[in-house]
Every structure is written in structure tokens, then in C-alpha cells.
Amino acid sequence: MNCKKFIRLFAVFAIFSASAIMGLVSYYSIIVQDNYMVYSGQNVKFNLFGARLSEVENQIPASSNAKCDKNFNLSLFGIVPIKKIHIKELDKVKVIPCGAPFGVKFLADGVMVVDIKNVSGQNGEKSPAKEAGLKIGDVITSVNGKKVSSNNQLREIVSAGGGKVINLKYQRDFKEHKTQLKPEYSNKDEKWLAGLWVRDSSAGIGTLTFFTESGIFGGLGHPICDVDTGNIMPLGSGEIVGACINEVKQGSAGCPGEVCGTFSGDGPIGNVKINDDCGLFGKLTKPICSHEPVLIGLKQEAMIGKASIYSTLAGNIPKKYEIEIESIDFSHKTRNYVLKITDKELLKSAGGIVQGMSGSPIIQNGKLIGAVTHVFVNDPTRGYGVFAETMVEKSAKILNQ
């Protein structure tokens, strides 16, 4: 082999190797998360070819009693840097997985604008709300300096004002705004109107995912949203009550099913404290089911393959059903699992995942690893789930409230 041919082959090999290395680095930087939690004595295992973890130098040393809470460098073969990750050590966390249905009664913090209408008055058709700059999804929090919490309260203020300009405070995209609205007199209704429809409350049935020995609970796996706007309802106050499932409407492609039930008349069993992207959280005043406590499975412990869920299709006692975890997504905030129902009884009774099953706890290898959140509209046998670690981390904030 002459020298020129060798140089060409070496160059081709070098380019191929560099491309493969950069491809691996790019791929690993996407699938490896920035933050991990581990239980005391555990290590994060990536099971990725060539991945090496080393502690970042010059960190402030922790006291001898403190747990690991440090930054690490992830590299390929200990040479090519991939990214920096943070690892926090924590005590083992146990919760009681549930799967029982609950009813929720929810009052918003303010009133949400769900529609804007024209008012037919002496000056023709006009919309006071639109002229004031209000949009669907805005949350009106105060009128003339007074906190507003119901649609009746807002209606009475507008009606009694005699057409005077009213000062509004409202929230849009988590930012507070101010505006002035001048009501219009409706010839048809014979009263002053603002030209808007608002909603101040919500109610429904969901599934409790878990609770702790101290009574802190998490459920649904997704937020309570306004039915018209799709926006998260801002929590003013809320309570949960026991529920009993008396009917299941089967799901089919293009038509999600649902569980239908009634609220218990025994009074509230808990208070709602947080309405968040990953669920509903609060404090129980009464226990709702009697499963044995289990460890929380951390996100890196979840695996593709067989698992099970607890859910309730009749009465108020949850049953165990078999599922398959088809894929795991670490990049999304809440849609972390794609699930497939494999249990013949559940498929026969409900056709798969139905509305009201949201929050059903997912158990794998004896640990709570997540909760069912959504059904695929075109395939009710499949749906999404959220990491249990995410829900438990959110529920811990209740301790500071």
C-alpha cells in the first residue's frame, strides 16, 4: 500500500469516526436529562456506550451529614464532553398507591373569560369587553379594587353601576394587567352588560394516584382546565369528596369513553392546594384506600415492558389491570410514557383508557413509577402517563404552604 492511499484511507476513517462520535454526543445530550434524583447509596446508571461520569471540580464540599447534591460532567470515553448534569441524593420515599375515584369541587381564583359577545343597545351592536382589550382565557381578579370570585358578583357590579366605567384587574399568561370597561345598556335585557361570559367553578370525577402517611395526596396527573378555553383554572379553593362509579361508557376510535359516577354524600375528604400541569394536589382529612405503601420509582428506574395500574370501573374499590409501557420520553414535562392496555377484562369493560381514569397509578417492579394522564383519541387502548417522581416532587411543596 503506497503512502497516498494510506493517507486517504486514514482520512476517510478519521472523518467517519469523528462523525460517529459527534452523533453519539448529540444523541446522548438529548436523551440524558439535566437533573436526576437518587436514593441514598444509589448511583445513576445510563447504560450508554462509552458514557462516563465524573464529579465537577472546585465544588464547595458538603458537611459530613449532608447528602449528595452536586454537579457532574458526562463525557464520551472520559474525553469528549457531552453535558453537565446535577444529581441530588434523597431519602427513600414511600407512598400509598390508590386508584380510587374521587369527586372534585373547584372554585377559581377570580373568574375566567370564556366568551365575548356583542351587546345590542342604543348605539347598535358593540362589545364593551372587546373594547376594553379583554380576551378569552383572561382571568378577572378584581373590579373597582374589590376581589371578584363569582360570575354573580361580577354581574351585579356591572348591572348596579348604571353604565359607569369600571376598573378591572386581570391575568393573562401569568402577568397582571389593568383596564377600564364601560358597560352598554341592552335594550333586550333591559340592564347594563359587559358583553362577556365568565366561569368561576368546575366539578368532575378523577382518580387518586397516591397519598402519604401524613395525608398529602396527588391525583389526575394533569390539571383541571376550563372546558371552553382549555386554560388551567386558577385555584381559589377546592375540596375532594368520595365518589362511586356506576357506569362505564366504552371508548372507540375517535370517541373517548368515560366513567360515570356520583359524589358521596359523606362530606369532603380533603382540600385542594395545587392545580398544576402534572396534577391536583392537596391534603386528605380521611383515608380513601388501603393498599400497602410502596417506594417511588425514580424516572431512570422505569423500563419499557410490562407494568400494571390500579383503577376503578365499578363502585369505589380499585382493581389491578395489566399494561405495557411502549416508550419513555424524558424530554417532555408530563407526557413521559406511552402506555398500552393489555388486560382483557379492562379492554372488555371499557375498551381501554377512558375519561375519569386519569390519575390511575402505574406500578412496575413493586414501585409507583407514574400515573395515567390521557387517552389517544384514535386508539383508546393506548395513552400517556407522567413520572411519579414529578408528581411527588410537586406534592412536597404543600409542606411549605
Sequence and secondary structure as in RCSB ss.txt:
>XXXX:A:sequence
MNCKKFIRLFAVFAIFSASAIMGLVSYYSIIVQDNYMVYSGQNVKFNLFGARLSEVENQIPASSNAKCDKNFNLS
LFGIVPIKKIHIKELDKVKVIPCGAPFGVKFLADGVMVVDIKNVSGQNGEKSPAKEAGLKIGDVITSVNGKKVSS
NNQLREIVSAGGGKVINLKYQRDFKEHKTQLKPEYSNKDEKWLAGLWVRDSSAGIGTLTFFTESGIFGGLGHPIC
DVDTGNIMPLGSGEIVGACINEVKQGSAGCPGEVCGTFSGDGPIGNVKINDDCGLFGKLTKPICSHEPVLIGLKQ
EAMIGKASIYSTLAGNIPKKYEIEIESIDFSHKTRNYVLKITDKELLKSAGGIVQGMSGSPIIQNGKLIGAVTHV
FVNDPTRGYGVFAETMVEKSAKILNQ
>XXXX:A:secstr
  HHHHHHHHHHHHHHHHHHHHHHHHHHHHHS SEEEEETT       TTEEEEE TT     TTS  EEEEEEE
ETTTEEEEEEEEEEE   EEEE   EEEEEEEEEEEEEEEE  EEETTEEE HHHHTT  TT EEEEETTEE   
HHHHHHHHHHTTT  EEEEEEETTEEEEEEE  EEETTTTEEE SEEEEEEEEEEEEEEEE TT EEEESSS  B
 TTT  B  EEEEEEEEEEEEEEE  BTTB  EEEEEEEEEEEEEEEEEEETTEEEEEESS       EEB  GG
G  SEEEEEEE SSBT  EEEEEEEEEE SSSSS  EEEEE  HHHHHHHSS  BT TT EEEETTEEEEEEEEE
ETTEEEEEEEEEHHHHHHHHGGGGG 
